[in-house]
Amino acid sequence: MSGKGIDENEIEEWFQEEIEDSDKDILTTEVTIEEKFSISQLKVIRTSMDFTLHHLKQSLEEGDYINASPKYQRRHRWDIKKRSQLIESFLMNIPVPPIFLYENDYNQYEIMDGRQRIDTLRSFMNNEFSLRGLEFWNELDGKRYSDLPLLIQRGLARRTINAVVLLAETNAYSDDDVDIRQILFKRLNTGGVQLNPQELRNALYPGRFNELISKLSRNMVFTKAWGIPPKTPNESTDPSQELLKNTLFRSMADCELVLRFFGIRSLITQGTLGSLRRVLDKTAKLYQSADEEEINMLEEIFLKSLNGLHDMFGEDLFIIPKTGKLSRPLYDALMVAYSLINPLTLSPHDRVRESLNSIAPNSDEYNILIGKGNTTEAIKERVELAKHILTS
């Protein structure tokens, strides 16, 4: 199931626009190739260590040694067959690619690459799944770790995986807008599918604000509006296949939609500079250290806009009149505009709907409100028009 009218190609276009806009935002100066090479080097201290699988499992469970929070994980995980084949590789003593760790503090690490491998090893040794689809060890099909003969359990626990540990420093090339972890994470990620911008933020900026974004993305009004399966009691540990197949959920585009509200609002209220991608990066980083009181305030602002607009539009929330299609630009404009106006100035619901319906396709107003432009000026103009519609 996809979001209503939102298919996989459209989600890819969303993220690609964001990447391209960010590339255009990079300022260049007149320097020679030699000078650029000289000032653009990252100073990376690299060491290597071998973990036995037993030691790795212990390190993950201690929590303060290797940061492997589930919040760090992308939403589409390896299937059982791929996980089982990794375990089989260790049983056969086949070399497995190294994992990459980043040293945040002395003897404290976060995983830059290899999360699926690490999560698979931890899960299997905790008896969380049974082996399936093995090629050479088909005698073990259907068995969990605790079902294996003791000799094989001990042999597997003694197998090793190599970890490359990085400690990066910058020089004159870097500024406050450059997050070295972001560069390393993006470049080192060797999975079959590269992390998209929101998956990258999810990995780099864990904390209360990131948890709030995930929470709001599972709000009943929000999921219904965007055609995402509703929240279920056990989805954090056992999400349904229907949910994992949903394009918006699987790609974390639902979380980015929530983040866009806060990012665009800060762009307008605080004058945050840069491309939209940089604005979203800065917003995620800014609120990473937010305290509980600030998080509660941000949640209230978002829900006030979401619920207020739902009261106005009902089933037609964020849908372009006359086309029946969901619109991200319309969502951005209405949500942020609603949060910035005095509730006493809101027009009656039927008048707001009438005002929006009266905008003719391909008119200047239509192109402002529904257009794909992500420049700062285009976004500000879009929000101003939405404010006018809400208070007309």
N, C-alpha and C positions, 0 to 999 in steps of 0.2 A: 504494500500500500504506500502510495506517495502522498505528500501534502496535496490539498485540493488544488489542482492545476499546476502544481510545482513538480517538475520532473528532474531527473538526474542531470540532464544537460543544462537546465536553467541554474541549478545549484552550482555547477562547475563555472558557468558564466559569472555568477555572483562573485565567487572567490577570485576568478581570473581578473575581473574588473578591478577588484581591490588590489591585487598584486601589481597590475599595470599602473594604476593611479599612484601607488607607492613608489614605483620606479621613476615616474615622471617627477616626483617630488624631491628626488635626490639632487642637491645642488653640486655643481661641478665648478672647479676653479682652474685657471690657466696654469697647469703644471706640466712638466715634461714627464715622459713615461718613466724615466729613471727616478725622478722625484716622487712620483706616485708610488712606485714600487718600494721606495725607501720608507715612506711614511705610512703605508697601508698594511704593514705586517702585524699580525697578531702574535704576541709572545705566548707560546703555549708550552707549558712544562708537562712532559708526558712520562708517566711511569706505567708499569705493568705488574699485575699480580694474578695468581691462579687461586680460584676458590674451589674447594670440593663442593659438591652439590649439598652435602649436609651443612657445611659452614655457610653457604649462600642462603639456604632456607632459614637458618638461625639468624643471620644478619638481617634478613627481611622482616622477620617476626619481632625482632628487638625494636625496629622502627626508628631509633635515633642514630643508626649506623648507615643504613641505606634507605633513602626516602623512596618508598614504592607505594604511595597512597593510591587507592583505586581511582581517585578523582583525576589522577595524572593520565589515566588510560584513555585511549581513543575508544569510540563506542563499538566499532566493528572489530570483533576479536577473531582469532584463528578458530576454525572449526575443529571438531574433535579429531578428525582424521589427520589434520596438519599437526595438531598437538601430539597425537600419538606417534607420528613419524619422528618428531623431535626426540621423544623418549626412546624410541627404537634406535635412533642414531647414537645416543649415549650407551645403550645396552650393547651396541656393536662396536663401541669405541671409535666411532667415526668423528673426525674433528668438526667442531661446530664453530662458526664465526664468533669472534670476541664480542663482548658487550662493552659499551663505553660509559664510564662514570665521570661525573663532574664533581670535583671536591669543593663544596661550599665553605666548609670550615675544616679544621684539623680533624681527620678521621671521620668526616661526615660527608656522605656522597648522595647525589641524585642521579638517576639513570637518564643518559642522553640518547642511547640507542640500545636495543635489545630487550625492550620491555616485554614483548610477546614471549620471547624465550624464557625470560625470568619468571613471568606470571605462570607459564605452562609448568615449569619445574616446581614452583611453589605449590600450585594447585594439585599436581599429581601426587607429590609427597605428602599432601594433606588429605589424600583420598577423595578429592572433589570430582574426579571423573574417571571413567573406565576406558581402557585402551580399545581402539577400534581401527580396523583397516590396516593392520600391520602386514608388511610384505614378507619379512624373514622370521619374525617371532610370532607367527599366527597362533601358536599354542597359548599365547598370553592374551588373546583377544577377549574382551569382556572383563579383564581383571583390573582391579585398583592396586595401588601401591601395597596396601596391607595384605592383598591376596597373593602377592608374589612370594616364591620361596625365599626363606631368610637369606640364603646365599646371594640371590639376585638383588634383594633389597640392600644388603651391605655393599655389594659390588657397585650398584648404582650410586649409593651415597658417597662412595669414594671417587667417583668420576669427577673430573675437573672442567671448569670453563674459565677461559682467560678474560680478564677485565683490563681494559686500557683506561687509566685514570688521567684526567686532564685537569690542569689548573691554568686558566688563561689570564693573561694580563694584556693591557692595551698600551698603545703609545699615542703620539700626537694626532693620529688619524681619527680617534674616537672622540665622541662627545656624549652629552647626557641622553641623547636620543638613541644611542646604540646600546643594545643589550647583548653582551657577548655570548651569554648563554643561548639567546635566540639564534644567533648566527651559527654557533656550534651545533645546536639541536637540529636546525634545519639542514645543515650540510652533512651531518653525520647520520641522519636518519636513513637507514638502508632498507627499510621495509619495501614490499612490493608496491605500496601506494604511499606517496609522499604525504606528510602532514599538511593539511590545508591551514590557512591563517588562524582559524578559530581553534583547531586542535592544537596548534602551536601555543596559543595563549593559554589554553587549558593546562598544558604541560608546564608552562613557565611561571604562571602566576596563581598557584594554589592559595587557598585561604577563604575567609568568610565571604568575600565578594564573589569569588568564583563559585562557591557553593550557593550563594543567593541566585546567581544567574541560572544555574542548573535547576534550582527550586522553582523559579518563576517560569522557566521554560516548560515545566510540567503542570502549570496552573490549568485548571479545567477550562476556563474561558479561552485561554491562549491556545491550548491544544485543539480545541474544537474549531476555533477560527482558522487554524492552519492545517487542519486535516490530519493531525497526529493522534495515534491511539492514546486513550486516556491513561492516567497514572494508575498503576496497580500496586498492591501492598508489597510484593516481593521483587519489584523490578530492578532494584539496585544490585541484587545478587543473581536474579534469574529473569532477565527481560524476555518478553515473549518474542517469537520469531516475527510476528506482525510488526512489533515495534522496531526490531532491528532491521527490518526491510524498509521501513519508512525513510525516504530520502532525506528529509529535514533532520530527523533524529539521528540517523546513522552518521551524517556528515557534521553534526553539531551546528548546522546552520540555524537550528532553533535557538541555541544559546547565543549565536551571533546576533540574531534578531533582537534578543533582549539587551545585549551589550550595546547595539546600535542606538537604542533609546537613550542610554546614559551617555554614550559618546557624543551623539549629536546634540544632546541637551547641554553638555559641557562646552561643545564647540560654540554654541550660541550664548550661553550665560557667562562662560569664563574666557572665551576667545582662544580656545585651544587651537594651536597652529598645526599645519601639515596636511597631507593627504588623509582621506578617511581612514585608511588602514593605520596610519601613524596615530591618528586621533583615537582609534579603538585600542591600539597597543598602549598608548599613554593612559587611557582610562582604566584599563585592566591593571596596569602597574600602579597607578595613583591610588586606587581603592583597595589594593592588595592588603594594605596595613590598616584598613578602616576598622574602627572598634564596633562593638555590638550596637551602640546607640545610632551610629551613622548608617550601619547596614539596615536597621529597622526603618530609619527615615527614607532610605533609598527604596526599600521594598514598598513602603506606603505610597510614595510618589508614583511608582510604576503601576501599582494596582489601582490607584485612583484614576489614572488615565485609561487603563484597560477596561475597568468595570464601567466607567462613565461612558466610554465609547460603545461598549456592548449594550448599555441601556438605550443608546441612540439608534444603533444600526442592527442590533440583534443578529440574525443569521447572515446578514450582508456585511458583517464587520470586515474591513480592509479589502472589500471587493469593489472593483471598478464598475461603476454603473454602465449598463448597456452591453457589457462584455461578459460579466459573471466571473472574471478572473481575479485571483488574489494579486495584490500589488504590494511589493516591498516599499517602493517610494511613498505610496499612499499611507502605509502603516507608519513609516518614519515620520511623515508630516503630521498626521492626525495625532499620534501618540505624544510627540514632543510639544506640538501646539497646545493640546489639551492641558498638559502639565504646566504651561507657562501663562495661561490666561486666568483671570479672576472668574471663579464659577458663577458669580452673579451676572456676568456679562454674556453667558452662554445663551444662544437662541433656543427656542423650543425645538424639540427633537424633529418634528415633522418639517420645520423650516430648514434645519441643517441638512436633512436628507434631500429636500427639494433643491437647496442651493448646490449640493454636490451633483445631483442628477441633471441640473441645468447646464453643466459644463459640457460643451459640445466636443466630440472626439476631434483630435487634430487642431483644436483651437490653441491659442497661446497659453491660456490658463491650463488646459488639459496637458499640454507638453511640459509645463512647469511642474504640475502636480504628479504626473505619472511618468515623466521622463527618467532616463537612466543616469543623468548627470550626477556625479559624486563630488564635484568640486565644492569648495566651501560656499561660494556664492550661490550655486545652484541649490544647495541644501537649505541655505538661509531663506532664499526666495520661496522655496517649496513650503517651508514651515510658516512663513508670513502669510502665504495664500491660504493655508489650512486654518490659521487663526482667524482670517477674515470669514471663511466658510462657517466656522463654529460660532461666530459672534454676529453674523450678518443680520 
